[in-house]
Structures are given as C-alpha cells and as structure tokens.
Amino acid sequence: MSDFSTTIREAGDVSIIELNGYLDAHTAPQLESAFSDLIDKKRFKIVANFEKLKYISSAGLGVFMAFIETIRSNNGDIKLTTMIPSVYNIFDLLGFPLLYEFFSTEKEAIDKFNQQ
C-alpha cells in the first residue's frame, strides 16, 4: 500500500501543504480532502511543498487541475516548490510549467504571494 500524508501550516494568509510519500490513485483522495478543507476555510493562497514527496502519478497531478479554477476564481493560486528532479520531470512533461509557478524554496513562493 502507498504511504502518503499531508501537513498543513499557515504563514500569514498563505497556507502551506507539505506532501510526503507517494501520491497516486490510491492516495490522491487525501490531497483532495486537504484542498477541499482549505477552500471551505476560504484559504485560497496555497503553497504546495514537495520536499518530501518521492513520487507523483497522473492521478496526483489531476488533483491540482481539479482545484485550480476554483482557487484562482477566488483571487488565489497554488504555487509549487522544492520538488526533487524526478517529480518535476513529470510536471514538466505534461506542460504544468505553463500553468503553475515553480519555486526552488518555500520562502520564494510565499514571498511571491506577498508581492501581489
């Protein structure tokens, strides 16, 4: 069975979702739940920290696509940060750099929100 968890932290009006483990079809509902909870709380500025994520499947990528329209329509965004190369390559292969902003550090992503 795949091992996956999320941890949510707050940095002012920015919410940080830390992804840990393996995000695939079996674990994607956990991430969906985390995004739904943030939306319910009107938290639309989100940084996804991939530092501890080892793997992502197309189902995991689909979670980001499922929520981005709702988040952006509420003047928010999802910024992606600290990916290992193998995870970034999957995002890159599917054209995500055209749709999302990627950052080397969590601080850079938070700062970007604070500049807007």
C-alpha positions as CSV (number, residue, x, y, z in Angstrom):
1,M,0.0,0.0,0.0
2,S,1.2,3.5,-0.8
3,D,2.3,5.8,2.0
4,F,1.2,9.4,1.7
5,S,0.4,12.2,4.1
6,T,-0.2,15.9,4.1
7,T,0.6,18.5,6.8
8,I,-0.9,22.0,6.6
9,R,0.8,25.0,8.1
10,E,-0.1,28.7,7.9
11,A,2.3,31.6,7.1
12,G,0.1,34.7,7.5
13,D,-2.6,34.4,4.8
14,V,-0.7,31.7,2.9
15,S,-1.4,28.0,3.6
16,I,1.4,25.5,3.0
17,I,0.6,21.9,2.2
18,E,3.5,19.6,2.8
19,L,3.3,16.5,0.7
20,N,5.0,13.4,2.0
21,G,5.5,10.0,0.4
22,Y,3.8,8.6,-2.8
23,L,0.9,10.5,-4.4
24,D,-1.0,8.1,-6.7
25,A,-4.6,7.0,-7.5
26,H,-4.9,5.4,-4.0
27,T,-3.7,8.4,-2.1
28,A,-5.0,11.3,-4.2
29,P,-8.2,11.5,-2.2
30,Q,-6.2,12.6,0.8
31,L,-4.9,15.6,-1.1
32,E,-8.3,16.3,-2.5
33,S,-9.6,16.4,1.1
34,A,-6.8,18.8,2.1
35,F,-7.6,21.2,-0.8
36,S,-11.4,21.0,0.0
37,D,-10.7,21.8,3.6
38,L,-8.7,24.9,2.6
39,I,-11.4,26.1,0.2
40,D,-14.1,25.6,2.8
41,K,-12.0,27.8,5.2
42,K,-11.6,30.4,2.4
43,R,-7.9,29.8,2.2
44,F,-7.0,30.4,-1.4
45,K,-3.3,31.3,-1.3
46,I,-1.6,27.9,-1.3
47,V,2.0,26.7,-1.5
48,A,2.5,23.0,-2.2
49,N,5.8,21.9,-0.7
50,F,7.0,18.8,-2.5
51,E,10.3,18.4,-0.5
52,K,9.3,15.0,1.0
53,L,7.3,13.7,-2.0
54,K,9.0,10.8,-3.6
55,Y,6.5,10.0,-6.5
56,I,3.5,11.5,-8.2
57,S,1.2,9.8,-10.7
58,S,-1.2,11.3,-13.2
59,A,-4.0,10.9,-10.6
60,G,-2.0,13.1,-8.3
61,L,-1.5,15.7,-11.0
62,G,-5.2,15.6,-11.6
63,V,-5.9,16.8,-8.1
64,F,-4.1,20.1,-8.8
65,M,-6.1,20.6,-12.0
66,A,-9.3,19.8,-10.2
67,F,-9.0,22.7,-7.8
68,I,-7.0,25.4,-9.6
69,E,-10.0,27.0,-11.3
70,T,-11.9,27.4,-8.0
71,I,-8.9,28.7,-6.2
72,R,-8.0,31.2,-9.0
73,S,-11.6,32.4,-9.3
74,N,-11.3,33.4,-5.6
75,N,-8.1,35.5,-6.3
76,G,-5.8,32.8,-5.1
77,D,-3.3,30.4,-6.6
78,I,-1.3,27.2,-6.0
79,K,2.4,27.7,-6.1
80,L,4.7,24.6,-6.3
81,T,8.0,24.4,-4.5
82,T,11.0,22.2,-3.6
83,M,10.5,19.3,-6.0
84,I,13.0,16.5,-6.5
85,P,14.0,16.3,-10.2
86,S,12.1,13.1,-10.9
87,V,8.8,14.7,-9.7
88,Y,9.5,17.9,-11.5
89,N,10.1,16.0,-14.7
90,I,6.6,14.6,-14.6
91,F,5.1,18.0,-14.2
92,D,7.3,19.4,-16.9
93,L,6.4,16.5,-19.3
94,L,2.7,17.4,-19.0
95,G,3.2,21.1,-19.5
96,F,2.5,22.2,-15.9
97,P,5.2,25.0,-16.0
98,L,2.9,26.8,-18.4
99,L,0.1,26.7,-15.9
100,Y,1.8,27.0,-12.5
101,E,4.7,28.9,-10.9
102,F,7.5,26.7,-9.6
103,F,9.9,27.9,-6.9
104,S,13.2,26.5,-5.5
105,T,12.2,27.3,-1.9
106,E,9.1,27.6,0.1
107,K,10.1,31.2,1.1
108,E,10.3,32.3,-2.5
109,A,6.7,31.0,-3.1
110,I,5.4,32.7,0.0
111,D,7.2,35.9,-0.9
112,K,5.6,35.9,-4.4
113,F,2.1,35.9,-2.8
114,N,3.1,38.7,-0.5
115,Q,4.2,40.8,-3.6
116,Q,0.8,40.5,-5.3
